[in-house]
Amino acid sequence: MSTSDAVTTDPAGTREHTTVSSLLRLWPYVRPVRARLFGAAVVAVVASCTGLVIPLVLKWMVDGPVTDHDPAGVWLGALYLLLLGIAEAVLFGLRRWLVARPLAGVEADMRADLYRHLQRLPVAFHDRWASGQLLSRGTTDLMLLRQFLAFPLTFLLVNGVTILVGVLIMLDQEWTLGLVLLAPALPVMIVCWIFERRYSLVARRAQDQVGDLTTVVEESVLGIRIIKGFGRHRSQARAFRELSRTLRGTELAKARLLASIWAVIVTLPELAIGAALILGTTQVADDRLSAGTLVAFLSTALALRWPVDSIGFLLAMSQEAATATERYFEVMDAEAESSKPPRSSVYSEDAEDSENSGSAEDSGSAEPSGAAERSATATAVAPGRDAASDAGRDTASDTAPDAGEDPEAPASADTAAGDGGLRFHGVRFRYPDAPADTPPVLDRVDLHIRSGESMALVGATGTGKTTLTALVPRLHEVTSGRITLDGEDITAMPREELRTRVAVAFEEPTLFSASVGENVLMGAEDTAGEADLDRALAVAQADFAHTLPQGTATQVGEQGLSLSGGQRQRLALARAVVGRPRFLVLDDPLSALDVHTEAAVEAALRRVLAETTALIVAHRPSTVLLADRVALLSGGRITAVGTHHELLRTNAEYAHLMSGDEETER
């Protein structure tokens, strides 16, 4: 589901707050620069009121020097007008200088907070939101907010004060003419109220559509090889054109609303000024009003045209800023990852019942009881190991059975040997946005990977293997049950500590627009150096990095698309092993490699696996043979555990999964 669907299907729901209450949420960011913003507003008010002094000077000139034919007085009045004009211009320039730097800082702070918060949001959030929607909130929306703080926020106050002072001046000069000019005030306020309600909905829709358009552009750029490879440039251009037309229609709707309010705001005051001119001319002709007073009155009325005319687009900019604020805080209000999971994620009675009734390794396996018992401790006969050593290790395995241990027992020195390594206790998982009546992706998974052991995870496509691996570093939170590392519940650890213990290599290798070395060293502490980098590249058989134009300092480009799929996968594997992690989770890490490279990587990887506890998602026997034991995931549960050769003999489902390559393997 795209974010645009989520935020546009119920427009009324997005208007739970008024424009003012939405904009007030900006106060924490504005507070540090409030002094300069207040000073800028005061300067702008003084500048605007300075302009209202000009009509009074004109009145003095017309009723004085002009009537008395005094050239010296006329020149003096002209000098006054020049000085007032210069003062007004300087004051408005000072206002601009006061707000430029602090508002740029406000925008930068908000963008930094948004980016930092996005990094702390759970993976489930990013699964639901289109990237273009997030990009538009960090770019277009923040630009609208900066423009609002720089212009409408100040001038709604400035123009309001200017109109009030101007009306008082006109009423003081001739109250009857002043009442004529005030006649349109009530209709204008009603129109503004209607405009505010309608424009806010259209503005929100336009901003969401900008996010959709940004998503299409981003996906087209990142997927340009697919588009060109399948000749889909016309269909992509058509999709972009349709979204552009939709956005164009929304922007035209905004323009029509703005035109309608301007028509009212401009026409009614102009009619009032015309009526005041006729009435004032009649009064001058009857000697009831001086010519200077009429000139001053009309000059004041004309000086108020800009503050009145600007109401329309100032309200429009304020509405766009309010919807931009709502969109910004939709992301900021999303709950970030916490050190503790929701209460429903802790070990539940259902999971306890699962363990008390027997491990899935026993109850769900198709093996005879004797074979199942052997599979709980047996070790895979991997190349390079002789059968005698494997048998010795098999008999030396921990004697405590996997299924009968109490998952609630606290970790201690006495239990460390039996409960060490990586263990899943009755783990259930359902995606947060999945309907409550749907079956969970994982259902009461019980699995124990002993300390120093490597376990291959095998299953049909869509059985939840990748989901299970994502639970270990807490990219997702378990729905019920718990996961322990060396007997310690992972939810009791700070996420930073957990992710320093667990390294992950995902099936889709993601590289950043940085150098090869920087991409690999992301998986290590800041103190890691060239020696660690070289070791990791050697393990992943990624020595090609040294032959690149600038060696490991070569920039790999966005998404690493300048490299082949196998090269990207090897760099991702190097990133996983560079930090010498205590626990290693590999999601089909060799799928993009050719046979010879895969064999070389496996040989080097065995040395790494001997020093760590590993869970490896595997689809091919060559990858399975890297592990000491194999776990079969079927129907959301672990249904069998044993060595590769044991499961081939005793488990039909496993034999079927491996059959595609088994003949070659033999």
Rosetta blueprint (number, residue, H / E / L):
1 M L
2 S L
3 T H
4 S H
5 D H
6 A H
7 V H
8 T H
9 T L
10 D L
11 P H
12 A H
13 G H
14 T H
15 R H
16 E L
17 H L
18 T L
19 T H
20 V H
21 S H
22 S H
23 L H
24 L H
25 R L
26 L L
27 W H
28 P H
29 Y H
30 V H
31 R H
32 P H
33 V H
34 R H
35 A H
36 R H
37 L H
38 F H
39 G H
40 A H
41 A H
42 V H
43 V H
44 A H
45 V H
46 V H
47 A H
48 S H
49 C H
50 T H
51 G H
52 L H
53 V H
54 I H
55 P H
56 L H
57 V H
58 L H
59 K H
60 W H
61 M H
62 V H
63 D H
64 G H
65 P H
66 V H
67 T L
68 D L
69 H L
70 D L
71 P H
72 A H
73 G H
74 V H
75 W H
76 L H
77 G H
78 A H
79 L H
80 Y H
81 L H
82 L H
83 L H
84 L H
85 G H
86 I H
87 A H
88 E H
89 A H
90 V H
91 L H
92 F H
93 G H
94 L H
95 R H
96 R H
97 W H
98 L H
99 V H
100 A H
101 R H
102 P H
103 L H
104 A H
105 G H
106 V H
107 E H
108 A H
109 D H
110 M H
111 R H
112 A H
113 D H
114 L H
115 Y H
116 R H
117 H H
118 L H
119 Q H
120 R H
121 L L
122 P L
123 V H
124 A H
125 F H
126 H H
127 D H
128 R H
129 W L
130 A L
131 S H
132 G H
133 Q H
134 L H
135 L H
136 S H
137 R H
138 G H
139 T L
140 T H
141 D H
142 L H
143 M H
144 L H
145 L H
146 R H
147 Q H
148 F H
149 L H
150 A H
151 F L
152 P H
153 L H
154 T H
155 F H
156 L H
157 L H
158 V H
159 N H
160 G H
161 V H
162 T H
163 I H
164 L H
165 V H
166 G H
167 V H
168 L H
169 I H
170 M H
171 L H
172 D H
173 Q H
174 E L
175 W H
176 T H
177 L H
178 G H
179 L H
180 V H
181 L H
182 L H
183 A L
184 P L
185 A H
186 L H
187 P H
188 V H
189 M H
190 I H
191 V H
192 C H
193 W H
194 I H
195 F H
196 E H
197 R H
198 R H
199 Y H
200 S H
201 L H
202 V H
203 A H
204 R H
205 R H
206 A H
207 Q H
208 D H
209 Q H
210 V H
211 G H
212 D H
213 L H
214 T H
215 T H
216 V H
217 V H
218 E H
219 E H
220 S H
221 V H
222 L H
223 G L
224 I H
225 R H
226 I H
227 I H
228 K H
229 G H
230 F L
231 G L
232 R L
233 H H
234 R H
235 S H
236 Q H
237 A H
238 R H
239 A H
240 F H
241 R H
242 E H
243 L H
244 S H
245 R H
246 T H
247 L H
248 R H
249 G H
250 T H
251 E H
252 L H
253 A H
254 K H
255 A H
256 R H
257 L H
258 L H
259 A H
260 S H
261 I H
262 W H
263 A H
264 V H
265 I H
266 V H
267 T H
268 L H
269 P H
270 E H
271 L H
272 A H
273 I H
274 G H
275 A H
276 A H
277 L H
278 I H
279 L H
280 G H
281 T H
282 T H
283 Q H
284 V H
285 A H
286 D L
287 D L
288 R L
289 L L
290 S L
291 A H
292 G H
293 T H
294 L H
295 V H
296 A H
297 F H
298 L H
299 S H
300 T H
301 A H
302 L H
303 A H
304 L L
305 R H
306 W H
307 P H
308 V H
309 D H
310 S L
311 I H
312 G H
313 F H
314 L H
315 L H
316 A H
317 M H
318 S H
319 Q H
320 E H
321 A H
322 A H
323 T H
324 A H
325 T H
326 E H
327 R H
328 Y H
329 F H
330 E H
331 V H
332 M H
333 D L
334 A L
335 E L
336 A L
337 E L
338 S L
339 S L
340 K L
341 P L
342 P L
343 R H
344 S H
345 S H
346 V L
347 Y L
348 S L
349 E H
350 D H
351 A H
352 E H
353 D H
354 S H
355 E H
356 N H
357 S L
358 G L
359 S L
360 A H
361 E H
362 D H
363 S H
364 G L
365 S L
366 A L
367 E L
368 P L
369 S H
370 G H
371 A H
372 A H
373 E H
374 R H
375 S H
376 A L
377 T L
378 A L
379 T L
380 A L
381 V L
382 A L
383 P L
384 G L
385 R L
386 D L
387 A H
388 A H
389 S H
390 D H
391 A H
392 G H
393 R H
394 D H
395 T H
396 A L
397 S L
398 D L
399 T L
400 A L
401 P L
402 D L
403 A L
404 G L
405 E L
406 D L
407 P L
408 E L
409 A L
410 P L
411 A L
412 S L
413 A L
414 D L
415 T L
416 A H
417 A H
418 G H
419 D H
420 G L
421 G L
422 L E
423 R E
424 F E
425 H E
426 G E
427 V E
428 R E
429 F E
430 R L
431 Y L
432 P L
433 D L
434 A L
435 P L
436 A L
437 D L
438 T L
439 P L
440 P L
441 V L
442 L E
443 D E
444 R E
445 V E
446 D E
447 L E
448 H E
449 I E
450 R L
451 S L
452 G L
453 E L
454 S E
455 M E
456 A E
457 L E
458 V E
459 G L
460 A L
461 T L
462 G L
463 T L
464 G L
465 K H
466 T H
467 T H
468 L H
469 T H
470 A H
471 L H
472 V L
473 P L
474 R L
475 L L
476 H L
477 E L
478 V L
479 T L
480 S E
481 G E
482 R E
483 I E
484 T E
485 L E
486 D L
487 G L
488 E E
489 D E
490 I H
491 T H
492 A H
493 M L
494 P L
495 R H
496 E H
497 E H
498 L H
499 R H
500 T H
501 R H
502 V E
503 A E
504 V E
505 A E
506 F L
507 E L
508 E L
509 P L
510 T L
511 L L
512 F L
513 S L
514 A L
515 S E
516 V H
517 G H
518 E H
519 N H
520 V H
521 L H
522 M L
523 G L
524 A L
525 E L
526 D L
527 T L
528 A L
529 G L
530 E H
531 A H
532 D H
533 L H
534 D H
535 R H
536 A H
537 L H
538 A H
539 V H
540 A L
541 Q L
542 A L
543 D H
544 F H
545 A H
546 H H
547 T H
548 L L
549 P L
550 Q L
551 G H
552 T H
553 A H
554 T L
555 Q E
556 V L
557 G L
558 E H
559 Q H
560 G H
561 L L
562 S L
563 L L
564 S L
565 G H
566 G H
567 Q H
568 R H
569 Q H
570 R H
571 L H
572 A H
573 L H
574 A H
575 R H
576 A H
577 V H
578 V L
579 G L
580 R L
581 P L
582 R L
583 F E
584 L E
585 V E
586 L E
587 D E
588 D L
589 P L
590 L L
591 S L
592 A L
593 L L
594 D L
595 V H
596 H H
597 T H
598 E H
599 A H
600 A H
601 V H
602 E H
603 A H
604 A H
605 L H
606 R H
607 R H
608 V H
609 L H
610 A L
611 E L
612 T L
613 T E
614 A E
615 L E
616 I E
617 V E
618 A L
619 H L
620 R L
621 P H
622 S H
623 T H
624 V H
625 L L
626 L L
627 A L
628 D L
629 R E
630 V E
631 A E
632 L E
633 L E
634 S E
635 G L
636 G L
637 R E
638 I E
639 T E
640 A E
641 V E
642 G E
643 T L
644 H H
645 H H
646 E H
647 L H
648 L H
649 R H
650 T H
651 N L
652 A H
653 E H
654 Y H
655 A H
656 H H
657 L H
658 M H
659 S H
660 G H
661 D H
662 E H
663 E H
664 T H
665 E H
666 R L
